[in-house]
Amino acid sequence: MSWAFARPADLPLLMDFLRPREWECVSLTGRLRSGIGRGLPGGVAINVREGRIRQAAYLSRGGLLIPCLPGCQDPADWDPAGLRDLFHEAGGAAACLMGMEEYLEPFLAALGLRPGTRISYHMMTLPCPENPLPPPPPEEFRVRTATGDDLERLLPLQERYEKEEVLLRPELFDPALTRAELRRALKTQILVLAEHRGRAVAKGGTNARGMGYDQIGGVFTLPDFRGRGVALRVMERLLYLIFQGGKGACLFVKRSNLPAIGLYRKIGFGIAGNFGIHYF
């Protein structure tokens, strides 16, 4: 057997394969928590040899591609033709490819895709401590867990974050889409909000929740409040909530964002590898 779409019966084997390297692909494992094939807009492909999963990849019909390809440099374990056939079976769409950089070039070559606009990041990780302690209360800011009632307060922060950090073309910002995604995140993710005299000035949260790791994203502080320690307080609160669930934390940060890298190192994160995103 080579590449095939995973079935619900494959879920335990797939989780066992992904668990030791979950920090590489929490966006994938987070999609598996509710079970393969239920509510997924595409499929999870697995490469099985001698009864063992060698590689996996998420191939959504909407064009989101997430490869996890250890051993892809070994011809005995790598079947690019089989992966390409399955990709075309899934619809052959490519909108966004994300993953550890050592997987991206073999994946692009296997599928016959031209490289898209690539952004390079550091992948950083922080294991769950044995006895996580609550962070000290901030003196100047109020930092708390956001709820569904905070949607309108968070929207201006989310808009600025997307325009500054996410969108290649900020003029294409979609308010309705951002509202819908933020409303969904308030129900399914952990979001932390920092306020100063009643004004929302910073935020951060998880954007994928896996088995043993939660992935952090969307950390943003208004320019007038940067350099005042508010992002540190947001991260401390967010990490404490993640650690309470017995999970470690991971995130990817642009290699050029030295202030953010410095902040994450100060908290205890270490660089675990290089991560990339291709936009097609």
Long-range contacts (C-beta under 8 A, 24 or more apart in sequence): 1-48, 1-49, 2-47, 2-48, 2-49, 2-79, 2-82, 3-45, 3-46, 3-47, 3-79, 3-82, 3-83, 3-85, 3-86, 4-45, 4-46, 4-48, 4-86, 5-43, 5-44, 5-45, 5-46, 5-86, 5-90, 6-36, 6-43, 6-44, 6-45, 6-46, 6-56, 7-36, 7-37, 8-35, 8-36, 8-37, 10-36, 10-46, 11-35, 11-36, 13-53, 14-44, 14-46, 14-53, 14-56, 15-211, 17-46, 17-52, 17-53, 17-56, 18-56, 18-68, 18-211, 19-211, 19-212, 21-68, 21-70, 22-210, 22-211, 22-212, 22-213, 23-123, 23-125, 23-213, 23-248, 23-250, 23-272, 24-68, 24-99, 24-100, 24-123, 24-273, 25-66, 25-68, 25-99, 25-100, 26-208, 26-209, 26-210, 26-213, 26-214, 26-215, 26-250, 27-58, 27-66, 27-98, 27-207, 27-208, 27-215, 28-56, 28-58, 28-66, 28-68, 29-208, 29-210, 29-211, 29-213, 30-208, 30-209, 30-210, 30-215, 31-58, 33-209, 33-210, 33-211, 42-90, 42-91, 43-90, 45-83, 45-86, 45-87, 45-90, 47-77, 47-78, 47-79, 47-82, 47-83, 49-76, 49-77, 54-78, 57-83, 57-107, 59-86, 59-87, 59-90, 60-90, 60-93, 61-90, 61-91, 61-93, 62-93, 62-95, 63-93, 63-94, 63-95, 63-96, 63-280, 64-95, 64-96, 64-98, 65-94, 65-96, 65-97, 65-98, 65-99, 65-107, 66-97, 66-98, 66-99, 67-97, 67-99, 67-103, 67-104, 67-107, 68-99, 68-100, 68-103, 69-99, 69-102, 69-103, 69-106, 69-107, 72-102, 72-103, 72-106, 72-107, 73-106, 78-106, 80-106, 80-109, 80-110, 81-110, 83-107, 83-110, 83-111, 84-110, 84-111, 84-112, 87-111, 94-280, 95-279, 95-280, 96-277, 96-278, 96-279, 96-280, 97-277, 97-278, 97-280, 98-275, 98-276, 98-277, 98-278, 99-275, 99-276, 100-273, 100-274, 100-275, 100-276, 101-273, 101-274, 101-275, 101-276, 102-273, 102-274, 104-276, 104-278, 108-278, 113-280, 115-278, 116-278, 116-279, 116-280, 117-168, 117-278, 117-279, 117-280, 118-276, 118-277, 118-278, 118-279, 119-254, 119-276, 119-277, 119-279, 120-254, 120-255, 120-274, 120-275, 120-276, 121-252, 121-253, 121-254, 121-255, 121-274, 121-275, 121-276, 121-277, 122-252, 122-253, 122-255, 122-261, 122-271, 122-273, 122-274, 122-275, 123-250, 123-251, 123-252, 123-271, 123-272, 123-273, 123-274, 123-275, 124-250, 124-251, 124-252, 124-253, 124-261, 124-264, 124-269, 124-270, 124-271, 124-272, 125-213, 125-248, 125-249, 125-250, 125-269, 125-270, 125-272, 126-239, 126-248, 126-249, 126-250, 126-267, 126-268, 126-269, 126-270, 127-248, 128-242, 128-243, 128-246, 128-247, 128-248, 128-249, 129-243, 132-239, 132-240, 132-243, 132-244, 133-240, 134-240, 135-233, 135-236, 135-237, 135-240, 136-236, 138-194, 138-229, 138-230, 138-233, 140-196, 140-228, 140-229, 140-230, 141-194, 141-195, 141-196, 141-201, 141-202, 141-230, 141-233, 142-194, 142-195, 142-196, 143-192, 143-193, 143-194, 143-195, 143-230, 143-233, 143-234, 143-237, 144-192, 144-193, 144-195, 144-237, 145-190, 145-191, 145-192, 145-193, 145-237, 145-241, 146-186, 146-191, 146-192, 146-193, 146-203, 146-205, 147-186, 148-183, 148-186, 148-187, 150-186, 150-191, 150-193, 150-200, 151-179, 151-182, 151-183, 151-186, 153-193, 153-200, 154-182, 154-186, 154-191, 154-193, 154-200, 154-203, 155-179, 155-182, 156-200, 157-200, 157-201, 157-202, 157-203, 157-220, 157-222, 158-182, 158-203, 158-218, 158-220, 160-220, 160-222, 161-203, 161-218, 161-220, 164-220, 165-220, 168-279, 190-214, 190-238, 190-241, 190-242, 192-234, 192-237, 192-238, 192-241, 193-234, 194-221, 194-230, 194-233, 194-234, 196-225, 196-230, 201-225, 201-230, 202-230, 202-231, 202-234, 203-234, 204-231, 204-234, 204-235, 204-238, 205-238, 206-238, 206-242, 209-247, 210-247, 212-246, 212-247, 212-248, 213-247, 213-248, 213-249, 213-250, 214-242, 214-245, 214-247, 214-248, 214-249, 214-250, 215-249, 215-250, 215-251, 216-242, 216-249, 216-250, 216-251, 217-251, 219-251, 219-260, 226-259, 231-263, 232-263, 232-266, 232-267, 235-263, 235-264, 235-267, 236-267, 239-267
